[in-house]
Amino acid sequence: MHISATITAVDAQLKGLEGRSDAETRTMLQGIVRHFQMLFDVKNVLGVYASMSAIYRKLSETHTVLTTLKDHLDLGEFLTYFCFNIFF
């Protein structure tokens, strides 16, 4: 699953929380956190923030490398569209 699809799915779930009770909201958010823990093998809730930061940092580094390669190899807009749609 592409990252953009995952973000869209989580965004849709969070938008679905509007107008719900606090208990329903808490249950939904706990489910999202548990799913994140399962996907990224995070042992406890406190490790979720550190793991999110590490994933974001790695994604940013990847984005920077792709941009730098594209610029140095003079690959133009086509590669930008192709490569960034893989990650976003």
N, C-alpha and C positions, 0 to 999 in steps of 0.2 A: 504494500500500500504506500502510495506517495505521501510525503509529509503534508502536502496541501490537503489531501483527502482526509487525513487524520485530524488536521486543524479544523477543517470544515465540519467534520462529524462532532467534534467536541464543542465547537461554537454553536451548532444546532442544538446540542443537548443543553448547553448553558442558557440559550434563548428560551428553551422549553421550560426552564425553571421559573420564568416570570409568572407571577400570579399563583404560585404553588405555596403550600405551607412550609414552614421552616423544617419540619421533619422530612418532607419529601425532598426539599432542596439538599439537606444534609445527606440523605441516603444517596442521591444522585452524585453528589461530589465525592462521597466516600467510594462509590463504585468507580469513578474516574481515577481516583488516586490508586485504588487497588489494581486497576487495569494497568496503569503506568508502572506500578511496582512489579507486576508480573512480566510486562514486556521488557523491562530494562533490568530485571533481577535486582531490585532494590529491597533490602531486608526489612527496613522500617520506614515509617512516615517521615522521620527526620532526615533520612537519606534522599527523599524525593527532591528537595530543593537543590541539594548538591548535584544530584544526577541531572536535573533539568538544566542547571548552569553548565555542566560539562557538555551536555548534548548541544546546547545552544552555542557554546564556544567552538565546538568541533564543526558545527554547521557553518558558522561564520568563517572559520578558517578555510573550509572547503570552498565556500563562495569566493573568498579572496583569491585562492589559488586558481580557480577557474577563470576569474576575471583577469588575473595577471597573465595566465597562459594565453588567453584569447587575445589580449593586447600585444603580447610579445610575438605571437605567431601571426598577428594581423589576420585573424579569422573572421572578423566582421560580425554582423548582426545575426546571421543564420545560426552560428554556433551558440551565440548567447541564448537564442530562443530554444534551441535543442537541449543544451546542457542544463539551463536553469529550469526547464520543465521537468527534468528528471528529479530535481531536488525540491522544487516548490510547486 
